[in-house]
């Protein structure tokens, strides 16, 4: 029988947030967190500059896409 005490819960949270490489649940949690940061950053750039992310970085120099 497992008891839930504060030490075991703290240890479980520490293991969940640890930086472990490979295809592990911890890596997927970090991947999701970083993806959310990137998405929010892209939305913030578009809201404040009124341009897309590629144009903001200078990758897409004009707003016109050439037709081939």
Secondary structure, 3 states (H helix, E strand, C coil): CCCCCHHHHHHHHHHHHCCCCCCCHHHHHHHHHHHHHHHHHHHHHHHHHCCCHHHHHCCCCCCCCCCC
